[in-house]
Amino acid sequence: MRIVICQTGVGNVRSVVRAVERTAPKTFEVVVSGVPAELAHADFVVVPGQGAFGAFAQSVQGGFADALQEHIARGKPYLGICLGMQVLFEDSEEAPGAKGLAVLPGHVRRMVCGVDPASGVAYPLPHIGWNAVEPTNDSARSSLGAVPDHFYFAHSYAVVPSDDSVALATTEYGMRFVSAIGKDNVLGVQFHPEKSQAAGRALLASFFAR
């Protein structure tokens, strides 16, 4: 079995590579590549991303976007982390005019978190740090493999799916937002499993057991 971690040039994938190598079965081959043709031979694809939606969306356009869409259409497992999840949707308020893969209907919106009623202080953005991830139902819990639990976040935008049924988990941070999505062979998480210690390792191991 072959895992391809997509090197899009946006963000450092080193921590993702280390986490995947620690959690994937030892018989799996782990490849890091920015070449679209590599995806044709992938059994699993992991798309990490840090930074701005516009730059990330641009980096996966053309041949890379086609290869990702073909991988998903073949029913092969896809894991999108942070921007790797956001790019599955149509577009983002962060980068007007930039297009996502539109694999799932919906948009990415800037978070509006308001004020912490306990302290009277506004919730800061970006949302950085550990927070609870709560499954939407029992089926979602089995899909994620490691929730409810706490995971590490670093973001200011969140996905708003048009189809509520794809939401696997939500998180509260002055507003309730979708923190994990899934449909068929596609899994996306807003948090960073590679930075989430035991909970993150459990989630990755569950994904590679598909």
HELIX and SHEET records of a PDB file:
HELIX    1   1 ARG A   14  THR A   23  1                                  10    
HELIX    2   2 PRO A   36  HIS A   41  5                                   6    
HELIX    3   3 PHE A   53  SER A   59  1                                   7    
HELIX    4   4 GLY A   63  ALA A   73  1                                  11    
HELIX    5   5 LEU A   83  GLN A   86  1                                   4    
HELIX    6   6 ASP A  138  LEU A  144  1                                   7    
HELIX    7   7 ASP A  164  VAL A  166  5                                   3    
HELIX    8   8 PRO A  193  LYS A  195  5                                   3    
HELIX    9   9 GLN A  197  PHE A  208  1                                  12    
SHEET    1   A 9 GLU A  29  SER A  33  0                                        
SHEET    2   A 9 ARG A   2  CYS A   6  1                                        
SHEET    3   A 9 PHE A  44  VAL A  47  1                                        
SHEET    4   A 9 TYR A  78  ILE A  81  1                                        
SHEET    5   A 9 VAL A 186  VAL A 189  1                                        
SHEET    6   A 9 ARG A 176  LYS A 183 -1                                        
SHEET    7   A 9 ALA A 167  GLU A 172 -1                                        
SHEET    8   A 9 HIS A 127  PRO A 135 -1                                        
SHEET    9   A 9 ASP A 149  HIS A 155 -1                                        
SHEET    1   B 3 ASP A  91  SER A  92  0                                        
SHEET    2   B 3 GLY A 106  ARG A 110  1                                        
SHEET    3   B 3 TYR A 157  PRO A 161 -1                                        
END                                                                             
